[in-house]
Amino acid sequence: MINRPRPNLRRNVFQRPWYVQAVDVAHRLTVLTLVAGTVYYTAFTFRMLYLNRKYRRQYSIEEREEMARQRAEAEASVAAVTAPKENTN
């Protein structure tokens, strides 16, 4: 009877050729970089949207106050010009 080696049905991950392992590592790094970059830039975009909304709200409040002040000054100057003057004769 000839004694033949039994085939290894369970594949050992570390017995792959070096170039397959290198490609696997490169693929994992690429995927992790893309996922991490997507999460980072999504968070950055939402942060900028929040801050822009906050600054725009503050700017509109200040702009309304400035316009109200200018309108009050304009109305005061118009009232001073159109006010009836006393007759000094």
C-alpha positions as a Markdown table, in Angstrom:
| # | Residue | x | y | z |
|---|---|---|---|---|
| 1 | Met | 0.0 | 0.0 | 0.0 |
| 2 | Ile | 1.3 | 3.4 | -1.0 |
| 3 | Asn | 1.1 | 6.1 | 1.7 |
| 4 | Arg | 0.0 | 9.3 | 0.0 |
| 5 | Pro | -0.2 | 12.7 | 1.8 |
| 6 | Arg | -3.7 | 13.8 | 2.6 |
| 7 | Pro | -4.7 | 17.0 | 0.9 |
| 8 | Asn | -5.0 | 20.0 | 3.2 |
| 9 | Leu | -8.6 | 21.1 | 2.9 |
| 10 | Arg | -8.3 | 24.0 | 5.3 |
| 11 | Arg | -6.4 | 26.8 | 3.7 |
| 12 | Asn | -4.0 | 28.6 | 5.9 |
| 13 | Val | -4.0 | 32.4 | 5.3 |
| 14 | Phe | -0.3 | 32.8 | 6.0 |
| 15 | Gln | 0.7 | 30.3 | 3.3 |
| 16 | Arg | -0.3 | 32.6 | 0.5 |
| 17 | Pro | 2.4 | 34.1 | -1.8 |
| 18 | Trp | 3.9 | 37.4 | -0.7 |
| 19 | Tyr | 2.5 | 39.3 | -3.6 |
| 20 | Val | -1.0 | 38.2 | -2.8 |
| 21 | Gln | -0.5 | 39.3 | 0.8 |
| 22 | Ala | 0.9 | 42.7 | -0.4 |
| 23 | Val | -2.1 | 43.3 | -2.7 |
| 24 | Asp | -4.4 | 42.3 | 0.2 |
| 25 | Val | -2.7 | 44.8 | 2.5 |
| 26 | Ala | -2.8 | 47.5 | -0.2 |
| 27 | His | -6.5 | 46.9 | -0.7 |
| 28 | Arg | -7.3 | 47.0 | 3.0 |
| 29 | Leu | -5.4 | 50.3 | 3.4 |
| 30 | Thr | -7.2 | 51.8 | 0.4 |
| 31 | Val | -10.6 | 50.8 | 1.7 |
| 32 | Leu | -9.9 | 52.0 | 5.2 |
| 33 | Thr | -8.6 | 55.3 | 3.8 |
| 34 | Leu | -11.7 | 55.8 | 1.7 |
| 35 | Val | -14.0 | 55.0 | 4.5 |
| 36 | Ala | -12.1 | 57.2 | 7.0 |
| 37 | Gly | -11.9 | 60.1 | 4.5 |
| 38 | Thr | -15.6 | 59.8 | 3.8 |
| 39 | Val | -16.5 | 60.0 | 7.4 |
| 40 | Tyr | -14.1 | 62.9 | 8.1 |
| 41 | Tyr | -15.3 | 65.0 | 5.2 |
| 42 | Thr | -18.9 | 64.3 | 5.9 |
| 43 | Ala | -18.5 | 65.5 | 9.5 |
| 44 | Phe | -16.5 | 68.5 | 8.2 |
| 45 | Thr | -19.3 | 69.4 | 5.7 |
| 46 | Phe | -22.0 | 69.2 | 8.4 |
| 47 | Arg | -19.9 | 71.2 | 10.8 |
| 48 | Met | -19.4 | 73.9 | 8.2 |
| 49 | Leu | -23.1 | 74.0 | 7.3 |
| 50 | Tyr | -23.9 | 74.4 | 11.0 |
| 51 | Leu | -21.3 | 77.2 | 11.5 |
| 52 | Asn | -22.4 | 79.0 | 8.4 |
| 53 | Arg | -26.0 | 78.9 | 9.5 |
| 54 | Lys | -25.0 | 80.2 | 12.9 |
| 55 | Tyr | -22.9 | 83.0 | 11.5 |
| 56 | Arg | -25.5 | 84.0 | 8.9 |
| 57 | Arg | -28.1 | 84.2 | 11.7 |
| 58 | Gln | -25.8 | 86.5 | 13.8 |
| 59 | Tyr | -25.0 | 88.6 | 10.7 |
| 60 | Ser | -28.6 | 89.1 | 9.8 |
| 61 | Ile | -29.4 | 90.2 | 13.4 |
| 62 | Glu | -26.5 | 92.7 | 13.3 |
| 63 | Glu | -27.6 | 93.8 | 9.8 |
| 64 | Arg | -31.2 | 94.4 | 10.9 |
| 65 | Glu | -30.0 | 96.5 | 13.9 |
| 66 | Glu | -27.7 | 98.5 | 11.6 |
| 67 | Met | -30.5 | 99.1 | 9.1 |
| 68 | Ala | -32.9 | 100.2 | 12.0 |
| 69 | Arg | -30.3 | 102.6 | 13.3 |
| 70 | Gln | -29.8 | 104.1 | 9.8 |
| 71 | Arg | -33.5 | 104.4 | 9.3 |
| 72 | Ala | -34.0 | 106.1 | 12.6 |
| 73 | Glu | -31.2 | 108.6 | 11.7 |
| 74 | Ala | -32.7 | 109.2 | 8.3 |
| 75 | Glu | -36.2 | 109.8 | 9.7 |
| 76 | Ala | -34.7 | 112.2 | 12.3 |
| 77 | Ser | -32.9 | 114.2 | 9.6 |
| 78 | Val | -36.1 | 114.3 | 7.5 |
| 79 | Ala | -38.1 | 115.4 | 10.5 |
| 80 | Ala | -35.5 | 118.1 | 11.2 |
| 81 | Val | -35.6 | 119.4 | 7.6 |
| 82 | Thr | -39.4 | 119.3 | 7.2 |
| 83 | Ala | -40.2 | 120.7 | 10.7 |
| 84 | Pro | -42.0 | 124.1 | 10.5 |
| 85 | Lys | -39.5 | 126.8 | 11.3 |
| 86 | Glu | -40.5 | 129.6 | 13.8 |
| 87 | Asn | -41.0 | 132.9 | 12.2 |
| 88 | Thr | -38.4 | 135.3 | 13.6 |
| 89 | Asn | -40.0 | 138.5 | 12.3 |
